[in-house]
Amino acid sequence: MKATVKGRYEVDKSVATATLAVHAGDARLKTSFTDATFSSGPSLEGLVLSVEKPGAFILDYNFMNSFKVVDKTVNLTYTHAKAANRTALDGSLVFDPANKVSINYAFGSGNCKVKYWYAHGELRRLVLEPCYDVSKNAWDFALTRKFEGGDSLKATYQTTTKNLGLEWNRDSKDSSFKDNHSDRKA
């Protein structure tokens, strides 16, 4: 068995990091942690576990809310509201600045939604958001156009209710408001 220990302290940031790697056959197990893991008593903050098989895969798991697969970060958020008796898991994967996929799953009810987010153009001011509701077997669509100066116009369509919506947001340094209109199409 071969193990490697590395440590680093950055004086200008007052941050310490350490890494412990152990070879297990043709795979490598690695754990990294920062001073945040131990500074206020043991915690999972700053703790990362990795499993790597060189040339095959790398799986990084950040205990707080993310892990990496094929150099892409998957963010996870676990929410439990005891008073509302609601538990949910949200996950998102950003492919690049213009493309993102997110999934929301509500335990108990079984509701699951998959949403794709695409921002078009160099300034990414036109955003398309199709959303598939697995439990209802239905699609929702949103299209948002952002303008210089803080205004945005958003059109939505819900296929289950046939509800068409239009929303105008104004957010400038002088004033802000939001105007919503919706109409059910029979």
N, C-alpha and C positions, 0 to 999 in steps of 0.2 A: 504494500500500500504506500502510495506517495502523496504527501500533502504539501501545500504551498500556503504560506501566510504572508500577506502584504499589508502594510499600513502607511498612512499618509496624514500629515497635519498641515493645513494651510493657515499660516500665521495671519495673513491679511483678512481672512474670513472667519477665523477661529473655529474651524471645522475639522474634525478628525474622522477618517474613514478607515475601515479595515476589511480585508477580504480573506476568506479561508476557502481553499479549493482542495478537493479530495478526488483522486482518480478511482473509479469503480469499474474495472474492466475496461471497455472501450468508451465508457461515458465519463463525464466529469461533473461532480456535484460541487456547487459553489454557493457560498453565502457571503453577502456583503452587508455591512451595517455602518451607521454613522453614530456620532456622539448623541444624536437625538434618541437613539434606541435605548440608551442607558442614563441620560442626564437627569431625568425626573423619575428615576426608577425604571425597571424593565418595561418596555413597551414594544409594539410592532412598528412604530414609526421609524422609517429609514431602513427597515430590514427588507432585504431582497434575497430570494432563493432562486437558484438557476440549475437547470439540468441541461447538459450539452453533450451531444454526440458529434464530434468534429466531422464536418462534411455532410451531416444528415439533418440536424435540427438544433435549435437553441430555444429553450423555454425559460423565460424570466418571470418570476412572480413577485410583485411588490405587495406586501400584506395590506397596505393601506387602501389601494384602489386600482392598481393597474398591473398588467404583465405584458411581456413582449412576445410576439410570434412573428418570425421571419422579418425582424427589424421594424415591425409595426406595433404601436402601443394600443392595447385593448384596455379601455377604462371601464371599471366596474363600480357601481354604487349599490349598496344594499341598504334598504330602508325598512324599518319596522316601527309602525305606529301602534302601540299597544291600545291606546284609547279608541282608535278607529278600527282596531283589529285588522290592520292592513300590513302586508309584507310584500315588498317588491324588489326586483333585481333589474337594474338598468345597466346596459353595456353599450359601448360605442367603439368603433374602429375607424380611425382616420387614415385613409389611403394616401391622400395628399391634401394641400390646402383647399382644393375645390370639391373633394369627394369624401363623404362620410356615411357610414351605416350605423344605425342605433337600434337596439332591441330593448323592449320593456316587457317584463313578465310579472304579473301579479299572482302571488301564491294564494291558494284558496279559491279564488274565482276562476283561475286558469286563463285570464285575459292576457293576450300576448300581441304586441304590435311591433312591426318591423318598419323602420323609416329610413329612406335614402335621402341624403341631402346633397344637392349639386349646386355649386356657385359658378355661374358663367362669366366669362370675360376676365380681362386682366385685373380690373378693380373688384371683381366678384360682387357686382351690385344686383345681378339678377339671380334669384335663388329659387330652385324647383325642389319641392318636397313631397314626393308620393309616399303614402303610408298605407301599409296593409295590416288590417286587423284580423288576426288569425281566428279568433273566437267567433267573429261575425262573418268571416269570409267576405270582407268588403274593403274597398279602397277609399281613401281620402286624399285630396290633392291640395297643395298650397303653392302659390306662385307669388313671390315678393320682389318688388323693384325698389331699390334704395336710390335716393337722389342726393346730389350735393346739397349741403346745408342741413341735413338731418331728416328730411321728409322720407316717408316710405309708403308704398301702396301695396296691399296684400289682398289677393283674391283666393278664396277657399271654396272647395266643393266636397260635400259629404255624400257619398253614393247611397248610404242606407236611408238617410232622411231626405235626400235630394235637395239639400240646403246649400244655396249659393251665397257666399258672403263676400263683402268688400270692406276693407278696413284702411283708413288713412291715418297715419301717425305723423304728427309734426313735433319735432324736437329741436328747437333752435335755442340760441342763447337768450333770446328775448321772451319767448313763450313756448308752450307745448300744449298739445291736445290730442285726443284720439277720437275718431268718428267711425262708428261701426254701422253697417247695414247688412241685413240678411233677408233672403227671400226663398221660400220653399217652392221649388219647381215641381209641378205635378206630372 
